[in-house]
Amino acid sequence: MPNFRRAFISGGAYFFTVVTANRLPVFENESARTLLSQVMRECQTRYPYEVIALVLLPDHLHALWSLPPGDDQFAARWSMIKREFTRRWLALGGSEQQRSDAKARQRRRGVWQYRYWEHSIRDQKDLEAHFDYIHYNPVKHGYVNRPIDWPWSTFHRWVREGHYPTDWVDGSCSTIESVGE
């Protein structure tokens, strides 16, 4: 089994990719999107963090967070978000993937992949690359032709604040796609 190592940087900024179990399109469901938003806000109240950028797709999400000075506990936040979402989602009758006997013994459910991708942001250039990657992601996956057409993204907030023009990236952009998932 691989030995996963995470970089914990106090007060750092991080890029995350969090995926549903077997890419189940949980977030096609409006109730799931609403519930995830609610759970993330509750987590922010308990364990503060700033959402710099976020995009929610049917089977995964990308997020760019900044943690408070002296805090490097993003893992505790994701644990709470995934646990609370799963508990409430299943209580609402939401779907999940079939679990193996081993996963059932570990009390793992079939809503999220067990792990997630985390990347510590190194500098301003790295931050900007991941920021753009998040907002371009619905175009990359073929859901829309322009980021402005995807409603579940912080792209709209950044357009209102003047960071992006509404017609940003009409079409393909290979440099944005190169950040990776």
C-alpha positions as CSV (number, residue, x, y, z in Angstrom):
1,M,0.0,0.0,0.0
2,P,1.4,3.5,-0.9
3,N,2.6,5.6,2.0
4,F,0.7,8.9,1.5
5,R,2.4,11.9,2.9
6,R,0.6,15.2,3.3
7,A,2.3,18.6,3.6
8,F,0.9,20.5,6.6
9,I,1.8,24.2,6.3
10,S,0.5,26.3,9.1
11,G,-1.7,29.1,7.7
12,G,-1.1,27.8,4.2
13,A,-3.2,27.7,1.1
14,Y,-4.1,24.3,-0.4
15,F,-5.7,22.9,-3.6
16,F,-8.0,19.9,-3.2
17,T,-9.7,17.4,-5.4
18,V,-12.3,15.4,-3.6
19,V,-14.1,12.6,-5.6
20,T,-17.3,10.6,-5.0
21,A,-17.1,6.8,-4.7
22,N,-16.7,5.3,-8.1
23,R,-17.4,8.7,-9.6
24,L,-21.1,8.4,-8.6
25,P,-22.7,11.6,-9.9
26,V,-24.1,12.6,-6.5
27,F,-24.0,16.3,-7.2
28,E,-26.3,16.2,-10.1
29,N,-28.9,16.2,-7.4
30,E,-29.9,19.7,-6.1
31,S,-30.5,18.4,-2.6
32,A,-26.9,17.0,-2.5
33,R,-25.5,20.3,-3.7
34,T,-27.5,22.2,-1.0
35,L,-26.5,19.8,1.7
36,L,-22.8,20.0,0.8
37,S,-23.0,23.8,0.9
38,Q,-24.6,23.7,4.3
39,V,-22.1,21.2,5.8
40,M,-19.2,23.2,4.5
41,R,-20.6,26.4,6.0
42,E,-21.0,24.6,9.4
43,C,-17.5,23.3,9.2
44,Q,-16.2,26.9,8.5
45,T,-18.0,28.1,11.6
46,R,-16.4,25.4,13.8
47,Y,-13.0,25.3,12.0
48,P,-12.5,28.6,10.1
49,Y,-11.0,28.5,6.6
50,E,-11.4,30.8,3.6
51,V,-12.7,29.4,0.3
52,I,-10.7,31.1,-2.3
53,A,-12.1,29.1,-5.2
54,L,-14.4,26.1,-5.6
55,V,-16.2,24.2,-8.4
56,L,-18.7,21.5,-7.9
57,L,-19.1,18.9,-10.7
58,P,-21.4,15.9,-10.7
59,D,-18.8,13.5,-9.3
60,H,-16.1,15.6,-7.8
61,L,-15.1,19.0,-6.5
62,H,-12.0,21.2,-6.6
63,A,-11.3,23.7,-3.9
64,L,-8.7,26.2,-3.0
65,W,-8.6,27.0,0.7
66,S,-6.6,29.3,2.9
67,L,-6.2,28.3,6.6
68,P,-5.8,30.7,9.5
69,P,-2.3,31.5,10.9
70,G,-1.1,28.8,13.2
71,D,-3.5,26.2,11.7
72,D,-2.6,23.3,9.4
73,Q,-5.6,21.0,10.0
74,F,-7.2,20.7,6.7
75,A,-7.6,17.0,7.2
76,A,-9.9,17.5,10.2
77,R,-12.1,19.8,8.1
78,W,-12.4,17.3,5.2
79,S,-13.1,14.5,7.6
80,M,-15.9,16.5,9.2
81,I,-17.3,17.6,5.8
82,K,-17.3,14.1,4.3
83,R,-18.6,12.4,7.5
84,E,-21.5,14.9,8.0
85,F,-22.4,15.0,4.4
86,T,-22.5,11.2,4.2
87,R,-24.6,10.8,7.4
88,R,-27.1,13.4,6.3
89,W,-27.2,12.4,2.7
90,L,-28.0,8.7,3.5
91,A,-30.6,9.8,6.1
92,L,-32.3,11.7,3.2
93,G,-32.3,8.5,1.2
94,G,-29.4,9.5,-1.0
95,S,-27.6,6.9,-3.1
96,E,-24.2,5.3,-2.4
97,Q,-22.0,2.8,-4.1
98,Q,-22.0,-0.8,-3.0
99,R,-19.4,-1.4,-0.2
100,S,-17.1,-4.4,0.1
101,D,-17.2,-6.4,3.3
102,A,-13.8,-4.9,4.3
103,K,-15.2,-1.4,3.9
104,A,-18.3,-2.3,5.8
105,R,-16.2,-3.6,8.7
106,Q,-14.2,-0.3,8.7
107,R,-17.6,1.5,8.8
108,R,-16.8,3.2,5.5
109,R,-19.7,4.2,3.3
110,G,-20.0,4.3,-0.5
111,V,-20.4,8.0,-1.0
112,W,-16.8,9.4,-1.1
113,Q,-13.5,8.0,-2.3
114,Y,-11.5,7.3,0.8
115,R,-8.6,9.6,0.0
116,Y,-8.5,13.0,-1.7
117,W,-5.8,14.9,-3.6
118,E,-4.1,17.8,-1.7
119,H,-1.5,20.2,-3.0
120,S,0.2,22.9,-1.0
121,I,0.3,26.1,-2.8
122,R,4.0,27.2,-3.2
123,D,3.7,30.8,-4.5
124,Q,1.6,33.3,-6.3
125,K,2.1,31.7,-9.7
126,D,1.1,28.3,-8.3
127,L,-2.0,29.9,-6.7
128,E,-3.1,31.6,-9.9
129,A,-2.6,28.4,-11.9
130,H,-4.8,26.4,-9.5
131,F,-7.3,29.2,-9.3
132,D,-7.7,29.2,-13.1
133,Y,-7.8,25.4,-13.3
134,I,-10.7,25.3,-10.8
135,H,-12.7,27.8,-12.8
136,Y,-11.9,26.1,-16.2
137,N,-12.8,22.6,-15.0
138,P,-16.4,22.5,-16.2
139,V,-15.2,23.4,-19.7
140,K,-12.4,20.8,-19.5
141,H,-14.9,18.1,-18.7
142,G,-17.2,19.2,-21.5
143,Y,-20.2,20.3,-19.3
144,V,-20.1,23.8,-20.8
145,N,-18.2,25.9,-23.4
146,R,-17.5,28.8,-21.1
147,P,-16.9,29.0,-17.3
148,I,-19.6,31.6,-16.9
149,D,-22.2,29.0,-18.0
150,W,-21.5,26.7,-15.0
151,P,-23.6,27.7,-12.0
152,W,-21.8,25.8,-9.3
153,S,-18.5,27.7,-9.2
154,T,-16.9,30.7,-7.5
155,F,-16.2,32.0,-11.0
156,H,-19.3,34.2,-10.8
157,R,-18.1,35.8,-7.6
158,W,-14.7,36.6,-9.1
159,V,-16.4,38.0,-12.2
160,R,-18.4,40.4,-10.0
161,E,-15.2,41.4,-8.2
162,G,-13.5,42.2,-11.5
163,H,-10.9,39.4,-11.5
164,Y,-12.3,37.7,-14.6
165,P,-14.2,39.1,-17.6
166,T,-17.5,37.3,-18.3
167,D,-16.0,35.9,-21.6
168,W,-12.9,34.5,-20.0
169,V,-11.6,31.4,-21.8
170,D,-14.1,31.0,-24.6
171,G,-12.9,27.6,-25.9
172,S,-9.9,25.5,-25.1
173,C,-6.9,26.5,-23.0
174,S,-4.1,23.8,-22.7
175,T,-2.1,25.7,-20.1
176,I,-5.0,25.6,-17.7
177,E,-5.6,21.9,-18.3
178,S,-2.0,21.1,-17.4
179,V,-2.4,21.6,-13.6
180,G,-3.9,18.1,-13.3
181,E,-6.3,16.3,-11.0
